[in-house]
Amino acid sequence: MTAVPPPGSPSRTTCASLLHELQIIWDEIGEGDSERDTMLLQLEQECLDIYRKKVEMTRKYRADLHKSLADGQAQIAAIVSALGEANSFSRARGTLKDQISAIKPVLDELSLKKQERVKELSVIQSQIARISSEIAGNGQPKNASDAGVDESDLTVKRLGELKSHLDELHKEKALRLQIVNTHVNTIHELSVVMSIDFYTTLNEVHPSLSDHSTAHSKSISNDTLARLTALTNSLKQEKQKRLQKLQDLGSKLIEVWNLMETPTEDRDKFDHVTRLISSSVDVLSRHGCLSLDVIEQTEAEVERLNVLKASKMKELVFKRQNELEEIYRGVHMDVDSDGARQILSSLIDSGDVNLSNLLSSMDDQIVKAKEQALSRKDILDKVEKCKFAFEEDKWLDEYEKDENRYSAGRGAHKNLKRAEKARILVGKIPSIIESLTTKVKAWESEKGVPFLFDKVPLLHIVEEYIAQRQEREEEKRKSRDQKRLQEQHATEQEAIFGSRPSIKKPLGQSTNANSMVGTPISRRAGTPLGRHGVSAAKERRESGRVNITPVNYVALPKDDSVARRN
């Protein structure tokens, strides 16, 4: 249950409660009845004054509401008439506030629609005035944006008429502006290619064409269009003229460069000119490629090269000869250098030969020499492989003669590895020689001439090396047989007479148990000593060697001594 507030609390205060409280206070004070009546009369008068003022204010407020309602209705009627729309608004019923509340959104909506219509008409009229002025060539009209709008005629019909007129003007302006932009872009491209001041050129036609500010638009008048057309045609003719001139100069440069064998880095300086030879005037757009500076520099270079051409030709001829000789020497082909140079000197000094034709002829010889070198490359690669195998074979022979090869010296392990690889390679020498011989014979059969290696037939060198190796192998075989007989004889002598007693070492030197035994172990066991007298290392070495009887072997010493002897 909710508690009831005590008397005198704010929530229970009323006129009756206040009057009751006042009676209690008066009783406590001791006020008389007359004083009490006077105070009550005064309170009643003050209340009447307050009510009277409130009634007057309410009457005035009612009059204002009537006026607002009438003004709103009048405004609605005027706006509807100006917009040319049917008056579909009907007066609402009810209190004044209800009527005003009902009319306010309608008036707000119509007022907003009027403002939008006025703004739309103003924009269209401003655009019409501006575009008309641009087409006429009269410049920007003053106060075009402040063109007055007749607010008494805001109908859709009037708006449609202005839009239709503006559309026609827009189309005409767009067409003219497209023509202007096409001319401007073409002039810009031509100016870039020929390094002409683009903005200065446009400014001579009309200042607005070179002005980037948004406050000005490009001129689209008839006079501007005519002047742009004339300028474009003039620049195109100039471009064609300059391109033709540089193409002629570029052809002359290439001709002289080829004759003088000008280095690539020197040619690159005028690469921008020579690339124009195959260019079309319509697609050429590289910056500054047809400038007057480029033409002047190219003309000066052509003139300079023509002066050097005469003195350079003899040097070029001998340079071709050097290249030809290098190709032949690189593949071990013989060439008569001195004789060829004497003939060339005589031809040049006589003046009866065209140096350009001579250079062309030597270029053909170089091409043929390269083809010959290419046909010999496979065989020469096999020759190099043979050389390496022969060098390893020679090194292996020297290595195996070294009694200290198994010592723990520096590099001993590397030599052991090399010896192992060399033995494998030496074992492949017969197949290498056979492959080389087959290649040489096939080449000679195809070409119909012997394969010469530094003036000597390569097959002769192969045969001579085979003979030399067979002799060397025979000597090695005889040496091994002789050594084996000596060791066998020593073994037999030890079996008959016994091994020599070991010599007693001086004091201070270390001895082992076996060295102090007088009789060899082999005699006590009753077995021959010969087999045990050969060291295990030597047995492994002898059993690991391959006794090769090479066939079709070739000798290619580094100094080519064999070739010179033949």
Secondary structure, DSSP 8 states (H G I E B T S, - for coil): ------TTSGGG--HHHHHHHHHHHHHHHT--HHHHHHHHHHHHHHHHHHHHHHHHHHHHHHHHHHHHHHHHHHHHHHHHHHHT---------S-HHHHHHHHHHHHHHHHHHHHHHHHHHHHHHHHHHHHHHHHHT--S-TTGGG----TT---HHHHHHHHHHHHHHHHHHHHHHHHHHHHHHHHHHHHHHHT--HHHHHHHH-GGGG---TTS----SHHHHHHHHHHHHHHHHHHHHHHHHHHHHHHHHHHHHHHHT--HHHHHTTHHHHTTTT--TTT---TTTT-HHHHHHHHHHHHHHHHHHHHHHHHHHHHHHHHHHHHHHHTT----HHHHHHHHHHHHHHT-S-HHHHHHHHHHHHHHHHHHHHHHHHHHHHHHHHHHHHHHHHHHHHHHH-TTTTS--TTHHHHHHHHHHHHHHHHTHHHHHHHHHHHHHHHHHHHSS--EETTEEHHHHHHHHHHHHHHHHHHHHHHHHHHHHHHHHHHHHHHHH---------TTS---TGGG-SS-HHHHHT--SHHHHS-HHHHHHHHH------SS-----TT-HHHHH-
